[in-house]
Amino acid sequence: MSSSRFRGSSRFRRSSGSIRSSTFKRSRIATCCALAGCILMLASACSSDTSSTAKPEQDSSSKDEVVLVTYDAFALPEDAAAEFTKLTGATIKVVATGDSSTMLTKALLSAGAPEGDVIFGIDNTLATRALAEDLLQPFQPKLIEQVPDSLRLDGKAGEQLVPIDTGDVCINIDQEWFANNGIEAPTEMAQLADPTYRDLLVLASPVTSSPGLAFLIGTIALSGEDGWLDYWQQLKDNGVRVRPSWDDAYYSDYTVSGGDRPLVLSYASSPPAEVVFSDPKRTEPASSVMLDTCVAQVEYAGVLAGAAEPELGQKLVDFMLSPAWQKALPLSNFVFPVTDVELPEVFEKFAPGATKPLSLDPALISAQRDAWIEQWREKME
């Protein structure tokens, strides 16, 4: 998720009072980071876990390496990865192949002869595209019962794509900029087209960014299939800037990062990253989240058909639902876990989840996604 999803500490390095991107090309901040990511969007959910049932058994016969194909912004949770190695004897090799959309396109082109064993970062806007091809090998995840039903896919799809994290893609607001300029910040999606906010908004493209695609879907959910193009025309007339990726929008254009736009498409989990990675240290984020604009995003993992190490791939996907991995996700990738593990305090304080994120029926997205993107291009490019 495209700047896929606001994620990964790998995206950030400390830099004179702000946060700068390092390895992130994808895509969930002079302070923050989905998109990505993921992002999406972000409910933390679910049933209680117990370490006795959640840990894979030791496997001394495992191969040396399992290859994880993912997007550029992904940050491997090092301690969790070390525990996986201790349990299985195998190390995790990460192969980053661009943003989430590019990652999926490359995986589809190599279907049957994949670059790795597991793919992670396919989100709910792209899931049907992955499932339409012979890309993934079905299996029964051992810990899937710890994931809320609302996040799981039905039938065979649920054996191919396993939910790993969630996030909300939302407009972020530079609170200080609005206070210093004596302008009341917007609170609703419709206000983004108001002349009060002319030339203040920067978005990521739905053509090349998964957060951008999530936001496009959110506008369709809100304005309807008959009204969304009119809304985008209003945004265009109001001076919206569209960048190829999340990191372009966030790091180049957002005022918190030194740009000239105080409204940016990012994630509900971006404010905690602003606190964690700020230098000098902040006690509160510079940004707030415009909850009315949030679009739910779920990211999945699956075992690639034709994988060299399918059994290890299954073990890795299972482990990604373990407490060790799930607990590491918030501060490594700035997303929400899908199981009921404790969140870091900075998430509890500064990462509000949207109570009613925007969404559309996955079947409708599958049927209309390509047409919507083409219509958007005709309108905006």
Order of alpha helices (4+ residues) and beta strands (2+ residues): beta-beta-alpha-beta-alpha-beta-alpha-beta-alpha-beta-alpha-beta-alpha-beta-alpha-alpha-beta-beta-alpha-beta-alpha-alpha-beta-alpha-alpha
